Amino acid sequence: MVKLLGYLFQAARPRQWLKNLGVFAAITFTGQFFNPQLLKISVLAFLIFSILSSASYLINDLIDISRDQLHPTKRLRPIARGVLPKNLALAVALSGVALGIGLSLALSPSFFIVAFGFLGIHLLYSFFLKNIAVVDILAIALCYILRVYGGEAATGFHISIWLMLCVISLSLFLAIGKRRSELTLLAGYNGIVSSKVRKSLSHYSERLLDVYTAIFANSTWITYAFFTFLERPPYIGWFWQSQWKRFFEFPERKWLMITIPLVIYGIMRYLQLIYEKSEGESPEEVLLSDRPLFFTVSLWILTTVFIIYGFG
């Protein structure tokens, strides 16, 4: 029984819940992170997205059993290995869908719409969209974007248009990197035909994906730079009433600009991992396993929070 629960937990892919942290973007960048009520709502939104995403992963693994068994790494998943019964996986997935949708409706009607769309895109991807070139990338990216917008729908606070454009660019960059790494990974195994593992891969070439990657790597840091240059962070800082007020109070001092080098390095490091180690297939695993990237992202988070909540 304990082993069975362990396999079920593994099939739910808890590492991928890191993606759901995007729901906190709305309250973080609007200066509301330490608002107890909004933080509570955002945590609930995070849990709902985690439930729905895990349920969709189980359904996806049930649909892709035969293909996953041909994949060098996905064949180790519990359902593909046959150690997790299909009926149990399906029952848990359907229960997760019912629970997630029910909680989202209880949270707010607007969040329910976003959560329902999130689940719908996941299911459409599992059944159809992942087999259509370009559309599969757009579907993956849209799920990233909906996580951020879900935080906005749940709390009523909205990030700036420049930051949302950065989120869109980053989502496409990660989705394309996922396909690029998968294509390279499968090419390194003799006897594996990529089209049998994923139909859309037969329509991608490394050169095409390289162009896509370059486009959205550039647009990610550029839109982020515009966000830091053009948007004023909320004036809520701890230094606001201190003797440092005269130094920090000028609106033209856009302190978030100092985080631009961290974003540029993070993108460059991620590209290095994609091209040298073919590790972009699972962004959350890359983040947790690569120390330089993890340190850079952690430093960016700490610096951003300090700037917004330290002196605004």
C-alpha positions in Angstrom: 0.0 0.0 0.0 2.8 2.4 0.9 4.6 1.6 -2.4 1.4 2.2 -4.3 0.9 5.6 -2.7 4.6 6.4 -3.5 4.0 5.5 -7.2 0.9 7.6 -7.2 2.7 10.5 -5.7 5.5 10.1 -8.3 3.0 10.0 -11.2 1.5 13.2 -9.9 4.8 14.9 -10.7 5.1 17.2 -7.6 8.2 18.8 -9.0 6.1 20.4 -11.7 4.1 22.2 -9.1 6.9 24.8 -9.2 5.3 26.1 -12.3 2.2 27.0 -10.3 4.2 29.6 -8.3 3.3 31.9 -11.2 0.0 32.6 -9.4 1.9 34.7 -6.8 3.2 37.1 -9.5 0.1 39.4 -9.2 0.4 40.1 -5.5 4.2 40.2 -5.5 4.6 42.8 -8.2 1.7 44.9 -7.0 3.0 45.2 -3.4 0.3 42.9 -1.9 2.3 39.8 -1.0 2.1 40.4 2.7 -1.6 41.1 2.6 -2.9 38.1 4.7 -6.2 37.8 2.8 -4.7 38.0 -0.7 -1.8 35.7 0.3 -4.4 33.1 1.5 -6.3 33.4 -1.7 -3.1 33.0 -3.8 -2.1 29.9 -1.8 -5.5 28.3 -2.5 -5.1 29.2 -6.2 -1.7 27.5 -6.1 -3.2 24.3 -4.5 -6.0 24.3 -7.1 -3.6 24.5 -10.0 -1.4 21.8 -8.5 -4.5 19.5 -8.1 -5.6 20.1 -11.7 -2.1 19.8 -13.2 -1.5 16.5 -11.4 -4.8 15.1 -12.6 -4.0 16.1 -16.1 -0.6 14.5 -15.9 -2.2 11.2 -14.8 -4.6 11.4 -17.8 -1.8 12.2 -20.1 0.3 9.3 -18.9 -2.7 7.0 -19.4 -3.1 8.1 -23.0 0.6 7.9 -23.8 1.5 4.5 -22.2 2.7 2.9 -25.5 4.7 6.0 -26.5 6.2 6.6 -23.1 7.4 3.0 -23.1 9.6 3.9 -26.2 11.0 7.0 -24.5 14.4 6.7 -22.8 13.3 8.5 -19.6 9.4 8.5 -19.7 9.4 4.8 -19.7 10.4 5.0 -16.0 7.1 6.6 -15.1 4.9 4.4 -12.8 2.1 4.0 -15.3 4.4 3.2 -18.2 6.3 0.7 -16.1 3.0 -1.0 -15.1 3.6 -0.5 -11.3 0.6 1.8 -11.0 -2.8 0.3 -11.9 -4.6 2.1 -14.7 -7.9 2.1 -12.9 -6.5 3.6 -9.8 -4.7 6.3 -11.8 -7.9 7.2 -13.7 -10.0 7.3 -10.5 -7.5 9.6 -8.8 -7.3 11.8 -11.9 -11.1 12.2 -12.1 -11.4 12.9 -8.4 -8.7 15.5 -8.8 -10.5 17.2 -11.7 -13.8 17.3 -9.7 -12.0 18.6 -6.6 -10.0 21.3 -8.4 -12.9 22.6 -10.5 -15.2 22.6 -7.4 -12.6 24.6 -5.3 -12.0 27.0 -8.2 -15.8 27.8 -8.5 -15.9 28.4 -4.7 -12.9 30.8 -4.9 -14.4 33.1 -7.6 -16.2 32.9 -10.9 -13.4 34.6 -12.8 -10.8 32.2 -11.4 -13.1 29.3 -12.2 -13.1 30.4 -15.9 -9.3 30.5 -15.9 -8.9 27.1 -14.1 -11.5 25.5 -16.4 -9.5 26.9 -19.4 -6.3 25.6 -17.9 -7.7 22.1 -17.5 -9.2 22.2 -21.0 -6.0 23.2 -22.7 -4.2 20.4 -20.8 -6.7 17.8 -21.9 -6.8 19.0 -25.5 -3.0 18.9 -25.5 -3.0 15.3 -24.2 -5.6 14.1 -26.8 -4.8 16.2 -29.9 -2.7 19.3 -29.7 0.6 17.7 -28.8 0.6 16.0 -32.3 0.3 19.3 -34.2 3.6 21.2 -34.8 3.8 24.8 -33.5 0.3 24.4 -31.9 1.8 22.0 -29.3 4.3 24.7 -28.3 1.6 27.4 -28.1 -0.5 25.1 -25.9 2.4 24.5 -23.4 3.1 28.2 -23.3 -0.5 29.0 -22.7 -0.7 26.8 -19.7 2.3 28.8 -18.2 0.5 32.1 -19.0 -2.8 30.9 -17.5 -1.1 30.2 -14.2 0.0 33.9 -13.9 -3.4 35.1 -15.1 -5.0 32.8 -12.6 -3.3 34.7 -9.8 -4.8 37.9 -11.2 -8.3 36.5 -11.5 -8.2 35.2 -8.0 -7.0 38.4 -6.3 -8.2 41.2 -8.6 -4.7 42.6 -8.8 -3.0 42.8 -12.2 0.6 43.0 -13.3 1.8 45.5 -15.9 1.5 44.9 -19.6 5.2 44.8 -20.0 5.6 42.2 -17.4 2.8 40.1 -18.9 4.6 40.4 -22.3 7.7 39.1 -20.5 5.7 36.2 -19.1 4.4 35.3 -22.6 7.9 35.4 -24.1 9.4 33.4 -21.2 6.6 30.8 -21.6 7.3 30.4 -25.3 11.0 30.2 -24.6 10.6 27.4 -22.1 8.1 25.5 -24.3 10.5 25.7 -27.3 13.4 24.7 -25.2 11.4 21.7 -24.1 10.9 20.5 -27.7 14.6 21.3 -28.6 15.9 19.2 -25.8 13.5 16.4 -26.5 14.5 16.3 -30.1 18.2 16.2 -29.2 17.7 13.6 -26.5 15.9 11.2 -28.8 18.4 11.7 -31.6 21.1 10.4 -29.3 19.4 7.0 -28.9 19.8 4.4 -31.6 16.7 2.6 -32.6 14.3 5.3 -31.4 12.2 7.1 -34.0 11.2 10.5 -32.7 7.9 10.5 -34.6 6.8 7.4 -32.9 7.4 9.0 -29.5 5.8 12.3 -30.5 4.3 13.0 -33.9 5.0 16.7 -33.9 8.8 16.2 -33.5 9.0 14.9 -37.1 8.0 18.5 -38.3 10.7 20.2 -36.3 14.4 20.6 -37.3 17.1 21.7 -34.9 17.7 24.7 -37.0 14.0 25.8 -36.9 13.9 25.4 -33.1 17.1 27.3 -32.8 15.5 30.2 -34.6 12.4 30.0 -32.4 14.6 29.9 -29.3 16.7 32.9 -30.3 13.5 35.0 -30.9 11.9 34.4 -27.6 15.2 34.4 -25.6 15.7 38.0 -26.9 12.1 39.1 -26.4 12.1 37.8 -22.8 14.9 39.9 -21.5 14.0 42.9 -23.7 10.4 43.0 -22.4 11.6 42.5 -18.9 14.0 45.5 -19.4 11.2 47.6 -20.6 9.2 46.6 -17.5 11.9 47.8 -15.2 12.5 51.0 -17.2 8.9 52.1 -17.7 7.0 50.8 -14.7 7.1 52.3 -11.2 7.0 49.8 -8.4 4.6 50.6 -5.5 5.9 52.9 -2.8 5.5 50.7 0.2 9.2 50.2 1.2 10.5 49.8 4.7 13.0 52.6 4.0 10.2 55.1 3.0 10.0 56.6 6.5 13.7 56.3 7.3 16.6 58.7 7.0 17.2 57.2 3.5 14.0 58.6 2.2 15.6 61.4 0.1 17.8 58.8 -1.6 15.1 56.3 -2.4 12.1 58.4 -3.0 12.8 59.7 -6.6 10.4 58.1 -9.1 13.0 58.2 -11.8 15.2 55.8 -9.8 14.0 52.5 -11.3 15.7 50.1 -8.9 14.5 47.0 -10.6 16.8 47.7 -13.5 19.7 46.2 -11.4 18.0 42.8 -11.8 18.3 42.9 -15.6 21.8 41.2 -15.5 20.4 38.4 -13.5 17.7 37.8 -16.0 20.2 37.9 -18.9 22.5 35.4 -17.2 19.6 33.1 -16.3 18.6 32.9 -20.0 22.1 32.4 -21.1 22.7 29.6 -18.6 19.4 27.9 -19.5 20.5 28.0 -23.2 23.8 26.5 -22.3 22.0 23.6 -20.5 19.8 23.1 -23.5 22.6 22.9 -26.1 25.3 21.3 -24.0 23.4 18.9 -21.8 20.0 18.6 -23.5 18.3 19.3 -20.2 15.5 21.7 -21.1 12.9 19.0 -21.5 11.8 19.5 -17.8 12.4 23.2 -16.7 11.6 22.5 -13.1 14.2 19.7 -12.9 16.8 22.0 -14.6 16.1 24.7 -12.0 16.5 22.3 -9.1 19.5 20.4 -10.4 21.7 23.2 -11.8 23.3 25.2 -9.0 24.3 28.3 -11.0 20.8 28.6 -12.4 19.1 27.9 -9.0 21.4 30.5 -7.4 20.6 33.1 -10.1 16.8 32.6 -9.8 17.0 32.7 -6.0 19.0 35.9 -6.1 16.6 37.5 -8.6 13.7 36.7 -6.3 15.4 38.0 -3.2 16.6 41.1 -4.9 13.2 41.8 -6.5 11.3 41.3 -3.2 13.8 43.5 -1.4 13.5 46.3 -4.0 9.7 46.3 -4.0 9.2 45.8 -0.3 12.4 47.4 0.9 12.2 50.8 -0.7 9.9 50.6 -3.7 
